[in-house]
Amino acid sequence: MSSRKTYAVVDLETTGTAINGTNRIIQFSCTFVQHKRIVNEFSTLIDPKQPIPPEISQLTNISDKDVKKAPSFEEMAGTIYSLLQNTTFVAHNIAFDYNFLNSELVRVGYPELDLKGIDTVQLAQIVLPTLLSYRLSDVSHFLSLTHEQPHNAASDARTTAALFIKLRERIADFPLTLLEELSLRGRQLELDTVDCFKEAYEQKSKQETKLPADLMSVAGLIIQRPIFSRDTLAPLDYPFELVEKEKLFTGLIDVRLQQVKMMDETFEFFNGSDLVRVIDAPTGAGKTLGYLFPAAYQTGQGKQVVISTATNVLQTQLQENAFSLLKKILPFGCSVVSLKGNYHFIDLARFAQSLKRTQNSHTNLLQMRIMVWLMETKTGDFDELHLTKLQDPLFNEIHHRGVEELDSDNPFYSVDFLRRKKLAEKNADFVLTNHAYLSSHIEELSGPNSLLVVDEAQHLAPMTIKNNRKTLDFDEIKILADSLLVKIRSHESYSFIDLVGSGFITSSEFKHLLQVIRVIDSRVPQLRNDLAATFVGGNASQSEYYEQLLRPKKNTWFYQGTLS
């Protein structure tokens, strides 16, 4: 943060959010920052000369009575305009506060402010890329900042100022090469937000700096240095006695008899001859630790425990919550790897390529967030970014296609997240996955030393069916064939036969194409009737949904007869 600059951190409370001349300011607050500290504050209520909507009063705790004796904006405009001269305007969502204030200044006869501006929302999105929310209250809570009265302009401005200082401190710790990249890519950020990275880069470029030991630079990207390690398990006996469990659980969880019973029953199953055991644990029984705790003692015997749950969300919760608690309880270490589909993970080589192309402002901001995230992530799992929709086309470009698609000559090959995960999977004590992934990779996850725990087992069958079901719509095929036949002979627009004249296909290729489409068009209705007659018979009408397990021999006989 430049020692010569004054940052005016502004927040407004208004009668509405539309900047169309109908809404008014009811509170203006400004906190001044110099030398990385708050040096002054100014705040005033403003009489909007119109009723404050009830929902605004409820949100801001500012009523018509509160502003009755307050000055109007016309009276305060000169003071506000003067206060903000020679400052850099900072706000949490600057597009609203800066534009709304300028609109009101113009309305009462003042020129628009012509200030540099910084948006702390975009700054927080880049510097803290894994937060669930970037509302001021949520970001300030994450950073343990005091925010006494949310939606009160004075409190909001003060908190935003503290947030701004914190974000700048974090930026100052970024590696020089990252600061350079962010400075180059920040041109599309709101107003002058990029200056935060430029100034930090200029300061750091004057110093001789090295990357921290936990980071490494690969082809221009700064990532976490891979750590390949495995906890060594001591050959400890399972604590059957209640008093032994109480010693381990003290200060962490309460001893629940139902949970203890489930632990012992699960341990006995693991060491018995039964191949399958179904345990119905009631809500509140602590079923997750009920199977994790005894399973951990199997890993010390060279077993790998595969745990499958219903959804990605539950999978993440297990890893972040249940395993975190388990590791505190156990008197020994254990390692866990979470498996998901390839598309959940970033392909570093593809991401590096995306940085070489011009992007729109939204994608550019996302790339900046990902560059900072790469310094923090040990998994490369997009879920850490909490971008639930992943609607940006960038994700289709940079998601992983699988280890087999990697180029071993690429500089990112040795540090590729999915490749590292596959290697870690072989040595992990616990492998955590979901039902959809399990149903498609059962051979990969099974082995003579594997134990499978299916959590939320009632969802396994429908998830397996959904994940592996392929649908053949005969009606749709018939409609497409009919449409193609019409198009081939069309005289109203460009037709398939015109492709022969243009040399795109030969005359014989056109005739063969026409013959194939005619066969499909004529045979599809008969194929549907044959399927119904062979496999359904008189068991159901064609208008009903009917499901039947097909015997391999009958299935093979039908297709051989149809294709002959």
N, C-alpha and C positions, 0 to 999 in steps of 0.2 A: 504494500500500500504506500503510495507516494506520500512523503512527509509534507509536501507543499500543498496537497490537495485537501479540499473540504468536501466531504460527501454529505449531501442532504438526504436523509432517509425519510421518505414521505409516506403517509397513509391517509386516506380519505374515508369518511363515512358519508354516504349519500342516500337520497330518497329512493334511488333505483339505479340499476346498472347500465341502462341504455344511455348512450351518449348521443342524444338527439335533441337536446335543448329543453326537454321537459323536466328533467331531474335536476336536483340541486345538492350542493354540499351542505352537510349538517355538522361536520367536524373536520378540521384540518390539523394535522400533527406532523411535526418534523423533528427528527433527532440528528444532530450534527456530529460527524465522526472525523477526527484527525488523529494522525500518529497511532492508528490501531486502537483508539479508545474514544468513548463518547465524551464530547466536550460541552455540549449544550442541548437544550430542548425547547421547543415552542409548541403550544397546543391551544386551540380555541374552538369553542362551539360556535356555530354559525346559524343564524335564523334563515331558513330557506324561503320564508314568505309563502309557504304552502304547507298543508297538513302532511305530517310524516306518516306514511302507511303503517298500519298496525304491525305487519310482519317485520318491518325495518326497526320499529321501536322494540319489538321483542328480541330481535337479533342483537341490536347495539345497546339496548337499555337507555336509549335517548328518546325522550318524549317531547311532544309539543310544548309542554310546560318547561322543560329544561332549556329550550332555545328561545323562549318568549322574550327574554331580556338580552339575548346574545346579539352581537353586531351582525349586520347583513354581509353578504359576500362583497357587495359594492363598497362597503366600508373597510373591509379587510383586504381587498385585492391589492392595494398599493403596498401594504406591509408584507404580504406573502410574496409579491413579485420582487420586492427589494431583498427579502431574506434569501431568496434562492439564487440571486445573481452570483456569478463566479463560483458556483458549486457544481458537483456532479450529482445528478438526480438518481436516487436509488429507490426502488420499490419492489415489493413482492407481487409480481404481475404488473410490470411497469406500463404495459400497453393500456391498462385501465386508468391508473392514477395519473400518469403524465398526460394522456389525451383528454381525460375528463377535466383536469385542472386547466389545461390550455383552452378547452372549449368554454369554460366559465370565464376565464380572463378575457377572451375575445368578446364574449357576450356583454361584458361591462366596460368595454372600450380599451383594454390593454392589448399589447401585441402578444403573440404566442411566445412562450419560453423557448429559447434556443440553447439548450443545455446538453451536455453529454449525459447519457443515461445507462444504468446498469439494472438488469432484471435478476433478482435473487432467486426467482423460481427456476429459470434456466440454469443459473449458476449451481443451484442445489441439485438439479437433475444430473448435471455433469459430474460434480464433485462427489455426490452421494448417490450413485446410480442404482442401488439395490433397494431403495426405500419403497414402501407400499404406497405412500401418499406424500405429496409435496405441498399440502396445505401448511400454512405457517404454524399452526398449533402442533401438527404432527412432526414437522422437521425440528421445531424447537424442543419438543419432548425428546426426540432421538438424541439431540445434542445436549440435553439436560440444561436448557436455557429457561430462565424464569419468564413465564408469560401469564401475567396476573389477570388480565381482562381481555380475552379474545373478542374481536370485533369492536373494541374500543380503540380509536385511532391512535391515541397516545401510547397505549400499551403495545399495539401492533407495531408502531414505528420504532419504539424502543427495542422490541424483540427482534424486528427485522434488522436493526443496526447491529445487535449482538450476533445475529446469524451471519450478517455480511462479514463481520470481523473474523468469525470462526471459519467461514468458507475461504477467506483470503489466506488465513494461516495454513489451512490444508493445502491450498494451491501452491503455497511457497515451498512445501515439502515434495512436490511432484518432481520426478526426474527431468533433467534439462531437455532430453529428446522428446519427452511427452509434451512438455510445455511448448516446445517449438511447433509440434504437430497441431496442438490445440489452438495456438495462435494463428496458424495458417488456415485452419478450418473454421475458426469462429467468426468469420466475416459475415455469415448469414444470421448470427444471433441478434437478439433485440438490441437496437441502438448501438451502444458501445460496450456491451457486456464482455466482448473479446478482450478489452483492455486489461481485464483482471489477469488474463493469461500472458498477455504481451509484457506487462510490467514485471510479472514474476520471472518471465524468461530473461528480460533485460538484466534484472538483478542477479539472477543465478549464473548467467553467462559470464559475469565478471569474476566468478569464483571457480576454483578447481573442485569439481564434484565427482563423486563416484556413485554408482548404483548401490543401494543397500544389499546386504548379503542374500536376502531372500528374493531378490528380483534379478532378472536377466533380460538382455536385449536380443531379440531374434528378428533379423531382417526389418528392423525399424520399429517393431512392436515390443513394448515392455510387458513381461508376463511374470507370474510367480515361478520361481525356480522349482522344478519338480523334485519331490522328495519320495524316494522309493524305500519304504520301510514297512516292517510288520511287527506287531507286538508279539513278544514271546510269552506264551502261557505257562505258568507254573502248574505242575501236575497236582492240583488241589482236589480234594474230595468234595462231593456235593454236600452242603449242610442240611441234612435231614431234620435235625433237631430244631424246634422252634426258637430256642434260646440262641442258637447260632445265627439264624436268620435275623433275629432282633438286633444283634450286634452290628450286622451289615446294614440294616435298614435305618438304624437310629439317626435321627436328624434329617433323613431324606424322604422316607415314606412311612405311613402308618402300617402296622401289621394287621392285615385283614385275613381272617381264617379261610374265607372262600378262595382268596388269591393264593394263600399258602397251600391249600389242598390242590389247586390246579397246578401249581409248580411241581409238587411231588408226583402227581399223577402223570404229568407230562414227562418228567424225568424218568419215571418207571417205564413209560412207553418207549422212549428213546433207547433204553437199554434192554427192552424185551424183544420178543420174536414177532409180535404183531406188525403187520405192514401198514395198517391204517387205524387211526383213532380219531373219533369225532368228539369234540368237547364243546358243549353248549354253555357259555359263560354269560350269566345275566348282566345287565347294565350296571356299572358301578363296581363290578367285581375285580377290576384291574387286570383284564385278560391279557393286555399287551405284555406287561411284565410277567404275567403268569406263564407265558411260553418263552419269553426272551431270557429270563433268568436261568431256567434249567437248560435251555439250548446253549447258553454260553459255556456251560461245563462240558458240553459235547465237543466244542471246538478244541479244547485242551487234549482231546483224544484223537485229534487229526481229522475230525469231521468238519464239513462245510455246511452251514445251515442256510438254506434258501427260503426267504420269506416273501410271500406274495400277498398283496392287498388289492382292494378293488380299484382304486383310482390313483392318479399321479399326486393328487392333493394329499391323500392319506399316506402315500409313500413318502412324501416330503415331511409330513408331520411325524412319522415314525423315525425318520433319520434325525430330524432336528430336535425332537422332544424325547421320545422314548429311549433312543440309543444314548442320548446325552445323559439321561438319568441312570441308565444301566451301567455306563462306564464309571459313574460315581459310586455305585453300589458294589460293583465287583471288586474283589481283592486282587484282580489281575487285569491285564489289558485285553482288548479285542478290537479287530479291525472290521469295517463295514464298507461295502461298495454298493452304490445305488445304481441300478440298471434301468435305462429307458430307451425309447426308440432313437435312432440316429438323429432325427430332426430336432431333438431337444438340445443338441450340442453344436457349438460353433466350429466351423472349419476355418482354422487360422489362415490358411493359404487363400481361401476364397474371400475372407474378410480383407486381407491385405490387398487383393486385387480390386475389391470394391472401393478402396481408398484412392485408387488411381483414376476413378471416373467422377465426373461432375454430378452432384446430387442436388435434390431440392433441399430447402431449409429444414424440413421435418426429418428427412433421412440423414442429413448432415449432423443435426443435433444427436440423433440416435447413434451415429458412428462415434461421436465424441464421448458419449456415455459409455459405449462399449470399450473404447480405448482405456478409459479409467478403470472400468470393471475388470479388464484383463489383468491389472496390477493386483487385484484382490482375490479373484476366483481361483480355486484349486480344482474345479470340476469342469468349467466351460459350459455349464448347464444354463440355458437361457432362462429357466424358471427362476433363477436367482434375481433376475431383473424385474420380476413381477409384472411383466407386460402381458397381461392375460390374453389380449386379442392377437398380438403379434401380427397386426394387419399390414405393417409396412412391407412393401415388396422386397426390401433388403433382406428380410429373414428367409425368403425363398431362395435368395442368392447365396447366402452365407451358411445355411444350415448344413450339417454333415450328411454325406451320402453313404458313409460306411468306410471301415478301415480298408477294405479291398479296393476302394477307389483312390486311395492316397498314392502319391508319387514319392517313392523312397528317395529321390534326388532333391525333393523340395526342402528348403531349410527348416520348415515347420514340422517335418515328418517325425523327428525324434521327440518333439514336445507336444505332439498332437494329443488333445484331451481324450478323445475316444480311444485312441490306441493305448494311451497310458491306463485308461480305465479297464480295457480288456486285459492288460497285463496284471493289473492289481486284482482283477476278479479271480484270477487263478489262485492267488495266495490269500484271499480274504477269508476271514472267519465267518462273516455273515454276508450274504448277497441279498440285497433288497430289491424287489421288483414289483410289478403290478400284473393283474390277471391277463391283460391284453398281451403284454410282452411275454409272459410265461407261456401262453398258448401257442405262440409263434416260435419259441426258442426252447422248448422242453428238452430236446436232445442235448443242446448246448449246456443246460443247467443241471442235467442229471449225471450221476456217476456213482461208483461203488461207495464213495465216502460222503455222499450228499444226503442231507435230511431236508424234507420239504415241509414247511409250515404254511398253510393256506389260511390267512386271516380274512374275515368277511367271506367265508366259503360259499355262502348262499348266492353270491354274485358270480362265482367262477363259471358255471355252466352257461348262463346267458351271455357273459362277456366273451367266452370262447366261441360261442356260436356267432355272435355279432362280428367278432374280429376275423373269423375265417369263412364267413358266408359269402358266396358268389351268386349273383342273381342273373338269370338269363330271361329277358323279357321278349317273348315271341311276338307280341303285338308291336313292340317298338321296332323289332327287326323287320317285320312285314311293312310297316309304315315307311321305314327308311328305304327298303327295296323298291316300293311303289314310287317314292319320290325320285329315286335315282333313275328309274325307267322313264319317268316323265321328263326329267332333265336331259337325259341322253338324246331324246328326239325333239327337244324344245325348239320352236321356231320364234319364240318371243324374246329370247335372250341368248347369250353365249351358251352353247351346248357342248356336250362331250365330243360330238362328231367334229366340232370345230378344232379340237385338239389335234386331229389327224392332219387337217389342212395347215396348221401352224407348225407341224413337225414334232410336236411334243410327244405323241405316241404314234405307232404305225397302224396301218389299217387292220392287220391281223391281231394286234394287241387290243384294238377297239372291239373287234368281233368277239374275242375271248372274254373281255370284260362284260360285254353285253350278255353273253351266254351264261356266265357265272351268276350275274344278278338275276336273270330270269329263272335259273334253277333255284336260287335262294327264295325268290318271291313265290314260286309255286310249291316248294317243298316244306317251307316253315309251317303252314297250317296243318299239313299232314303229319309232320314231326311232332307237333304239339298233341295231336289226337293219338298218335302212337304211344307217346309217353304216358298219357292219361290212361289209355287202355291197358298198357303193360304194368304200370306201377300203382295206379289208383283203382282201375276197374270200376266196380259198382259201389265202392266204399264212400265216395263223395262226389257231389256234382262239381262241375268246373267253376261254379260261382263261389265255392267254399274254399277256405284255407285247409290244406291237408298236408301233413308231415309224416314221412315214413323213412325208417332206416333201411337203406338199400343193401341187399346182399351182394358181395363182390361178383360172384359168378353170374347172377342175373343181370347185373349192371354191365358186365363185359359182353354177355350174350346179346344184349339189346344194341349196344354200340357197334358190335361187329356186324349184326344184321342190318343195321341202318346204313353203315358205310359201304356195305358190299354191293 
